[in-house]
Structure formats: C-alpha cells, structure tokens
C-alpha cells in the first residue's frame, strides 16, 4: 500500500511537471511565432520604406532638374528637407534593423530554451519510468512474499487443527 501511494504521488508529480512543461513549451512556441511575425513585418516595412524614400528622392531630383532655373532656391530647400527626411528614415531603418537583429537573437535564445526544456522533460519521463519499474518489481516481490506467508499460514492452521484433534483425543 505504501508503494502504491508513493507511485501515485510520483505519477501525480510527473503529470504536474509534464503539464507545466507542456504549457511552458506552448507559451514559448507562441512567443517564437510572434517574434517571427514581428521580424517579417519589420523586414517588409524596411523594404517598403526604403523603396518609398528612393522613389521620393528620384522624383524630386527629376523635378529639380527640369525647373532648376526658375525655382532654384525653392527646390534647393525641398531637396535639403528631403535629405533630412531621408537621414531620419535611414536612422529609423537602422533602428528597425537593430530591432530585427535583437528579435532574431531573442528567437535563438527561445529556441535553445525550448530544446533545453524538452531535454529536461525527457529526463523527467525517464526517471519516472525507472521509478515505476522499480516499484513494479518491489510490488512483485511483496506479492511473492505474501504468497509464501499465505502458504505458511495455511500450514500452521492445519497443524493447529491437528493439534486440537490430538488434544481432544488426549482429553477424552
């Protein structure tokens, strides 16, 4: 009975640990998927922003070339403003690229953590299986001992019955 209680307790602990590990793995997989979506979105934004800035700059350079003589000062200011905007966008793009690299690093860390936790779960399951097999062996041994005791008890009862009969005969 003691071994059964220990086995039930161990099974409950393993189930609880496995459940927690599964939930952690599920949560971390969801985080990995979120990071992948964020990375994809940031990469798309980087490409789109770069093309948009390039197109705006090309258009302004063309307009400046066509109207250079009569709108020289006005176009110079616009070009300067666009250069500043492009510099700001380049800074934004650099920041976004750094964020993408950071997210990639976090993704790699999460993947390593998932691998480590999966290995820990496998170790826990192996330990549980070893304990279960040992308990099953102990239960088998206890049953064998019980059978021997039952046989000894039956033999003792037979001897008692025989002695009772002998005592009755002796008393008569």
C-alpha positions as CSV (number, residue, x, y, z in Angstrom):
1,X,0.0,0.0,0.0
2,X,2.9,2.3,0.9
3,X,4.5,1.7,-2.6
4,X,1.2,2.3,-4.3
5,X,0.8,5.6,-2.5
6,X,4.4,6.5,-3.4
7,X,3.8,5.5,-7.0
8,X,0.6,7.5,-7.2
9,X,2.4,10.5,-5.7
10,X,5.2,10.2,-8.2
11,X,2.8,9.8,-11.0
12,X,1.0,13.0,-9.9
13,X,4.3,14.9,-9.6
14,X,5.3,13.8,-13.1
15,X,1.9,14.6,-14.6
16,X,2.1,18.0,-12.9
17,X,5.6,18.7,-14.1
18,X,4.8,17.4,-17.6
19,X,1.7,19.6,-17.7
20,X,3.7,22.7,-16.7
21,X,6.5,21.9,-19.2
22,X,3.9,21.4,-22.0
23,X,2.3,24.7,-21.1
24,X,5.7,26.5,-21.0
25,X,6.6,24.9,-24.3
26,X,3.3,26.0,-25.8
27,X,3.7,29.6,-24.5
28,X,7.2,29.8,-25.8
29,X,6.3,28.4,-29.2
30,X,3.6,31.1,-29.3
31,X,6.2,33.7,-28.4
32,X,8.5,32.4,-31.1
33,X,5.7,32.6,-33.7
34,X,5.0,36.2,-32.5
35,X,8.7,37.1,-32.9
36,X,8.8,35.6,-36.4
37,X,5.7,37.6,-37.4
38,X,7.3,40.8,-36.0
39,X,10.5,40.1,-37.8
40,X,8.7,39.5,-41.1
41,X,6.6,42.7,-40.6
42,X,9.7,44.7,-39.8
43,X,11.6,43.4,-42.8
44,X,8.6,44.3,-45.0
45,X,8.5,47.8,-43.5
46,X,12.2,48.1,-44.1
47,X,11.9,47.2,-47.8
48,X,8.8,49.4,-48.3
49,X,10.2,52.4,-46.5
50,X,13.5,52.1,-48.5
51,X,11.7,52.0,-51.8
52,X,9.4,54.8,-50.8
53,X,12.3,57.0,-49.8
54,X,14.2,56.1,-53.0
55,X,11.1,56.9,-55.2
56,X,10.5,60.2,-53.5
57,X,14.1,61.3,-53.9
58,X,14.3,60.2,-57.5
59,X,11.1,62.2,-58.3
60,X,12.4,65.3,-56.6
61,X,15.8,65.1,-58.4
62,X,13.9,64.9,-61.7
63,X,11.7,67.9,-60.9
64,X,14.6,69.9,-59.7
65,X,16.5,69.2,-63.0
66,X,13.5,70.3,-65.1
67,X,12.8,73.5,-63.2
68,X,16.2,74.4,-62.0
69,X,16.5,77.9,-63.5
70,X,13.3,79.4,-62.3
71,X,12.8,77.6,-59.0
72,X,16.4,77.1,-57.9
73,X,16.1,78.3,-54.3
74,X,12.7,76.7,-53.7
75,X,13.9,73.3,-55.0
76,X,17.1,73.5,-53.0
77,X,15.1,73.8,-49.8
78,X,12.9,70.9,-50.8
79,X,16.0,68.8,-51.6
80,X,17.6,69.7,-48.2
81,X,14.3,68.8,-46.4
82,X,14.2,65.5,-48.2
83,X,17.8,64.8,-47.4
84,X,17.0,65.4,-43.8
85,X,13.9,63.2,-44.0
86,X,15.9,60.5,-45.8
87,X,18.5,60.8,-43.0
88,X,15.8,60.4,-40.4
89,X,14.3,57.5,-42.3
90,X,17.8,56.0,-42.5
91,X,18.1,56.3,-38.7
92,X,14.7,54.7,-38.3
93,X,15.6,52.0,-40.7
94,X,18.9,51.4,-38.8
95,X,17.0,51.3,-35.5
96,X,14.5,48.8,-37.1
97,X,17.3,46.7,-38.4
98,X,18.8,46.6,-34.9
99,X,15.5,45.6,-33.5
100,X,15.2,42.8,-36.1
101,X,18.7,41.6,-35.1
102,X,17.6,41.8,-31.4
103,X,14.5,39.8,-32.1
104,X,16.5,37.2,-34.1
105,X,18.8,36.9,-31.1
106,X,15.8,36.5,-28.7
107,X,14.3,33.9,-31.1
108,X,17.6,31.9,-31.0
109,X,17.6,32.1,-27.2
110,X,14.0,30.9,-27.0
111,X,14.7,28.1,-29.4
112,X,17.7,27.0,-27.2
113,X,15.5,27.2,-24.1
114,X,12.8,25.1,-25.8
115,X,15.5,22.5,-26.6
116,X,16.8,22.5,-23.0
117,X,13.3,22.2,-21.6
118,X,12.4,19.4,-24.0
119,X,15.6,17.5,-22.8
120,X,14.7,18.1,-19.2
121,X,11.2,16.7,-19.8
122,X,12.7,13.6,-21.4
123,X,15.0,13.2,-18.4
124,X,12.0,13.5,-16.0
125,X,10.0,11.0,-18.0
126,X,12.9,8.6,-18.0
127,X,13.3,9.0,-14.2
128,X,9.6,8.4,-13.7
129,X,9.8,5.2,-15.9
130,X,12.8,3.9,-13.9
131,X,10.9,4.5,-10.6
132,X,7.8,2.9,-11.9
133,X,9.7,-0.2,-13.0
134,X,11.4,-0.4,-9.6
135,X,8.1,-0.1,-7.8
136,X,6.6,-2.7,-10.0
137,X,9.5,-5.0,-9.1
138,X,9.0,-4.3,-5.4
139,X,5.3,-5.0,-5.7
140,X,6.0,-8.3,-7.4
141,X,8.5,-9.2,-4.6
142,X,5.9,-8.3,-2.0
143,X,3.3,-10.4,-3.7
144,X,5.7,-13.4,-3.7
145,X,6.3,-12.9,0.0
146,X,2.6,-12.6,0.6
147,X,2.0,-15.9,-1.2
148,X,4.7,-17.6,1.0
149,X,3.1,-16.2,4.1
150,X,-0.4,-17.4,3.0
151,X,1.1,-20.8,2.5
152,X,2.8,-20.8,5.9
153,X,-0.5,-19.6,7.5
154,X,-2.4,-22.4,5.9
155,X,0.2,-24.9,7.1
156,X,0.1,-23.5,10.6
157,X,-3.7,-23.7,10.6
158,X,-3.5,-27.3,9.5
159,X,-1.0,-28.0,12.3
160,X,-3.3,-26.3,14.8
161,X,-6.3,-28.3,13.7
162,X,-4.2,-31.5,14.0
163,X,-3.0,-30.5,17.5
164,X,-6.6,-29.6,18.6
165,X,-7.8,-33.0,17.5
166,X,-4.8,-34.6,19.3
167,X,-5.6,-32.6,22.4
168,X,-9.3,-33.6,22.3
169,X,-8.3,-37.3,21.9
170,X,-5.8,-36.9,24.8
171,X,-8.5,-35.2,26.9
172,X,-11.1,-38.0,26.3
